């Protein structure tokens, strides 16, 4: 069998493979029959990958290893793939533009299928929040990656080796013949029915004829000059280019190719194959035979091209087919994917990268991949500050890699603007070294955070668009390219300066954005409308400044001006922010009658008149939220809270403003949306938590609706000593207030959670730097009748298994002198962090606070469903397949019980009488509770649900 280009390329990358002879017979690759469940990935970079389940649980570690230069080979039955980086795949010649992309959650579910698809040459790209970070591509059994096979020019002797195959060679199966020669072919028997016998060939003729093992007497291929055209077909003109011929495969003659393809059979573009050798001239003239139809080339409009008798035709160069995208692929970049009926998938927000200015993001939809954004402004009007804001938000807040190409700026200029805007501190005093002691401490505390940001600055004086393009492949997972700035005044020391250079640079950056599917943002120091119009770019932001106000006009090339915004120029801190009256509706360039918006979520829209019904109006939306008050530590979480806001707005729009229907729809999406928000808040975290660790036996449910063996400190306690005294009349009557804790599970997200898989320690003990499950030989004794037992009301004898939150509560009680310290005989723990859910908690808390302030009941119920369902489904639930951490579930719930116990102890120590403690949020006390707790609906406050007297009057 003839060697192909892919064989040679594969052999060049496999040092330990045995060389294959050029004339070796074709054999089918051997496949080892494997049971459907015998999926055993092989990863030399990671040990212990014995099952596909373990490969799923270690998918993130394998991706991290690939980024560090250690690709992981994976195997599913006879299929071999390599998990590597997009940059490595590009080096091997693989194009990723049309590859299928998957989120981590989706890839983990169907990892076995993705390995098979990747092994078959259908590349599978794994994305971390829309950023490609890993690729599954075909590999050999030993893990050697298979390079892409470009369409190669066939050698002139391609057909000859096939004709001189060894007698023992076998004919490839029909399916392989179809792959080698997509044109229709006929068998020898079929050809014999249509054509009369051909005279016996000479030995020279036999060299050019393909021979099968089942045909001991080779027959020559039909020469073109022996095949006259039909009578009704005009002869080809002398200037006609001969059509490419494909060597027959498995038959002495090939059937004619139809002139026009049928609709059901698309025409395939394939490389041309040289014709077979022509037979040597014979001294005896051949006997006349019947005419044979001439091959017709598809796409020639029915005209035939014959091979001239003077010799073989010229070989037509192969044409690479265009990359075409069906509409469905284009829709995926604009609309959210629709899950099949009965399935739920992790929703990925369609929002692009935030710029850090919410009013701008609401109009642009963020910075979208593949688009080029030009910020045009006169010097001092703020174009460079927009570029800095986008880079700072993506790198520091989103932890996404950013390439900052600084032309005319130094890295010190960029760093100073980022520090001044992020802290914030006064920019001029920062550059002059005159910060106050407090500001110096804040800057020092921020230093570590800034140092970890994936912001890459190129401030070389020789910076060109070619240098920028060369740096892009060197930054895995690159999310944004910022060019600051293009200078209109020509400077021989700055390549990106001058009108001509700006035009060339802008077009090169447009090409960079489209070829690498990256958002590219560039600032130019002019607002000259003639120069901007001449550039003819995708999106242009034109800024004009008046003191501390900036007017921004967004223009799209094909659609003209889209909106005009008013932004705030905070030049003291080197930044541009939202206007002081935040989130005012942008001015539309072409005003239209605005729909009436209800002033309250409970305000129903008035019944439209028949005239109004003739023109449909948009559905009512929620009122705009108030401006954030700085958030936690002045951190801006507007990108994450915007995910919640957009989901609520979309639900109200889909339900035509029906609050009840919108709330029900959001509650149904609470689990996937909560997981998407949680994953977004974990981007760039200090720790990579384990998602699917091996579940220990005592953490497994014994039945479908049963429970595992962990003892949670659930409260159902009543002060029986007080009740008896009230019944006996030895205690005066009381007025009891039933208090309710707000968002108890949300507050419990601040707890110590294990980062990795739990490791068994038979020696026991407690380490505050670790978290997990602890074994106690017996429950601690509790002798206080006026306070609830920290571990609940269960009175079972024998050893108990307690989680980390309950153990820490017992240790706290021991320090208060209320009980003995817990005796831990053995434990199953991992390194811990109290911040794994902290950002998630802060985002939900901030969004909930805003919703309470605006009386937005839809958002309040939606957030409640998100944090409660997140807690209840991360254990062992079929509703949430993105994560399986039953230890987290127990610890969070026990932390909620522990928080309620702390409140009861606080009430007791401040002179209140604790009457009842139930569940995670119910606390009944007697006394003036408002002197101890703050009344309200926030997470740090308490609210009164009921008030009743004790003893209760008996019914007569």
Secondary structure, DSSP 8 states (H G I E B T S, - for coil): ----HHHHHHHHT-TTS----TT------------TT------TTSS---SHHHHHHTHHHHHHHHHTT--EEEEETTEEEEEE-HHHHHHTT---TT-EEEEHHHHHHTHHHHHHHHHTT--EEEEETTEEEEEEEEB-TTS-B----------TTHHHHHHT--TT-----HHHHHHH--S----HHHHHHHS-------HHHHTTS---TT-SS------GGGS---TTS----TT-----B----SSSS-----SS--TTS-------B---------SS-------------TTSTT------TTS---------------HHHHHHTTS-----TT----------B--S-HHHHHHHTSB-TT-EEEEEE-TTSSHHHHHHHHHHIIIIIS---EEEEESS--HHHHHHHHHHHHHT--HHHHHHT---HHHHHHHHHHHHHHHTS-EEEE--TT--HHHHHHHHTTSTT--EEEEEEEBSS--TT-TTBSHHHHHHHHHHHHHHHHHHT-EEEEEES---HHHHHHH--SEEEEEEEETTEEEEEEEETTTEEEEEEEEEEEGGGTEEE--SSTT---EESS--------SSTT-------HHHHHS----------------GGG---HHHHHHHHHHHHHHHHHTTT-HHHHHHHHHHTHHHHHHHHHHHHHTT-S----SS----GGGS-SSTT---S-B----EEE-HHHHHHHHHTSS--EEEEEEEETTHHHHTTSS-EE-S--EEETT----TTEEEEEEESS------TTS--TT-S----S-EEEEHHHHHHHHHHHHTTSS----EEEEEEEEEES-TTHHHHHHHHHHHHHHHHTT-HHHHHHHHHHHHHHHHHTTT-SS--S---HHHHHHHHHHHHHHHHHHHHHHHHTT-EEEEEETTTEEEEES-GGGTS-BSSSTT-EEEEEEEEES-----
